[in-house]
Amino acid sequence: MRLTLMAAMVCCTTLGAASAQDIVRPEVVRLENVRVEDDIKIVTVGNANRHYSLFCNVKADGCITPERNKNYLLFNKDTRWKMPGAKDFINLAFMQDWTVKYNQGENIGLILEAGGDPGVFLLDRTGGGYERDTVISDGPIIYGTGMNDADRRKAWGHFFMMMVKAAVSQQGQDAIGVKLARRCLPDQDFCTTTLDAKLTGIGGIQEPRKVFVIVATEVRDVNKQLSRMVCTWPAKDKQVCRDFDTGKLVTDDSWQ
């Protein structure tokens, strides 16, 4: 397919009449994260200015997996560009003709800056993909979504120990001892324990982001956990909180 596509870009596109004034540059992005949930591939790409959450059906043509540490050109409906060695312009419609067109939502095209097979995705506009109602995972965090009780306990133990190790490394042993102390207020029938640390991969971003954990326990039984909430900051000034057991989005109001 690649040779045929490149030949088409060099000699057979219908955009040859476009002038220099018609050029609309694509954004240059790199892969930040990729994961597959059932038949949906979720790809996060971005640059210093912006991050995009994209998804595609793994069974569809053009549902590519971008390579790490390589530049990709991101095409929207307005983009017009010449690939290396091409005589004519290409656009999103051209990429869709060779792959797939999704009829619902905003289509986005991706192609290696140096040339290659194109990919077509849908743009996730719901908070960069961070505000979906229910998730299975977010970078290093594996939620208990859909697990049985035993597996959920193992997942929680793994995640909490990861948080403790990261917090000790970043803040020191003494600071962690204080943070893990239970807080029981007179007017509440539960106590809370909190912990924060920075983890890499939250929201597909390959740089450390703050993660905050709140565990509520019964006043008279420290071992009986009532709820476990995980809050992340996948983007600047953007807080997302989820119930660890279910992966469901929650609001701060439900914890007041």
VENWOPE-V867623 format. One record per pair of residues at least 24 apart in sequence whose C-alpha atoms are under 7 Angstrom apart, sorted by the first residue. I is the first residue (numbers start at 1). J is the second residue. D is the distance in Angstrom with one decimal. If there is no record, write none. Layout:
i & j & d
I & J & D
I & J & D
This chain:
i & j & d
2 & 116 & 6.0
2 & 117 & 5.6
9 & 86 & 5.7
9 & 88 & 6.7
10 & 85 & 6.8
10 & 86 & 4.2
10 & 87 & 5.3
10 & 88 & 6.5
11 & 87 & 6.8
13 & 88 & 6.4
15 & 88 & 5.9
15 & 89 & 5.5
15 & 90 & 6.9
16 & 88 & 4.8
16 & 89 & 6.4
22 & 80 & 6.9
23 & 80 & 5.3
23 & 81 & 6.0
24 & 78 & 6.8
24 & 79 & 4.8
24 & 80 & 4.9
24 & 81 & 6.5
25 & 79 & 6.1
25 & 80 & 6.5
25 & 81 & 6.1
26 & 73 & 5.6
26 & 74 & 5.3
26 & 75 & 5.4
26 & 79 & 5.8
27 & 73 & 5.7
27 & 74 & 5.2
28 & 71 & 6.2
28 & 72 & 5.6
28 & 73 & 4.8
28 & 74 & 6.3
29 & 71 & 5.8
29 & 72 & 5.3
29 & 73 & 6.3
29 & 74 & 6.8
30 & 68 & 7.0
30 & 69 & 6.5
30 & 70 & 6.1
30 & 71 & 5.3
30 & 72 & 6.0
31 & 66 & 6.2
31 & 67 & 6.7
31 & 68 & 5.5
32 & 204 & 5.5
32 & 205 & 5.9
32 & 206 & 6.2
33 & 204 & 4.6
44 & 204 & 5.9
52 & 128 & 6.1
53 & 123 & 6.3
53 & 124 & 5.5
53 & 128 & 5.2
53 & 129 & 5.7
54 & 121 & 5.8
54 & 122 & 5.5
54 & 123 & 4.7
54 & 124 & 5.6
55 & 121 & 5.4
55 & 122 & 5.4
55 & 123 & 6.7
56 & 121 & 5.0
56 & 122 & 6.2
60 & 100 & 6.9
61 & 99 & 4.9
61 & 100 & 5.9
62 & 99 & 5.0
62 & 100 & 6.5
62 & 118 & 6.2
62 & 119 & 4.1
62 & 120 & 5.3
63 & 119 & 5.6
63 & 120 & 6.4
63 & 121 & 6.9
64 & 119 & 5.4
71 & 112 & 6.2
71 & 113 & 5.6
72 & 110 & 6.2
72 & 111 & 5.4
72 & 112 & 4.4
72 & 113 & 5.0
73 & 110 & 5.6
73 & 111 & 5.4
73 & 112 & 6.2
73 & 113 & 5.6
74 & 108 & 6.9
74 & 109 & 5.7
74 & 110 & 4.9
75 & 108 & 5.7
75 & 109 & 4.7
75 & 110 & 6.2
76 & 107 & 6.9
76 & 108 & 5.2
76 & 109 & 6.5
83 & 115 & 6.6
84 & 114 & 6.6
84 & 115 & 6.9
96 & 120 & 6.7
130 & 203 & 6.5
133 & 248 & 5.5
133 & 249 & 5.2
134 & 247 & 5.2
134 & 248 & 4.3
134 & 249 & 6.2
135 & 247 & 5.1
135 & 248 & 6.7
136 & 247 & 6.1
138 & 202 & 5.8
138 & 203 & 6.1
139 & 201 & 4.6
139 & 202 & 4.9
139 & 203 & 6.5
139 & 204 & 6.1
140 & 201 & 6.4
143 & 244 & 5.4
143 & 245 & 6.3
143 & 246 & 6.8
143 & 247 & 5.5
144 & 244 & 6.1
144 & 245 & 4.5
144 & 246 & 5.6
144 & 247 & 6.6
145 & 245 & 6.0
145 & 246 & 4.4
145 & 247 & 5.3
146 & 246 & 7.0
152 & 245 & 6.9
163 & 197 & 6.2
166 & 197 & 6.0
167 & 196 & 6.7
167 & 197 & 4.9
184 & 219 & 7.0
189 & 219 & 6.2
190 & 216 & 6.3
190 & 217 & 5.6
190 & 218 & 4.8
190 & 219 & 4.9
191 & 216 & 5.6
191 & 217 & 5.3
191 & 218 & 6.2
191 & 219 & 5.6
192 & 216 & 4.5
192 & 217 & 6.2
202 & 234 & 5.8
203 & 234 & 5.0
209 & 233 & 6.3
209 & 234 & 6.8
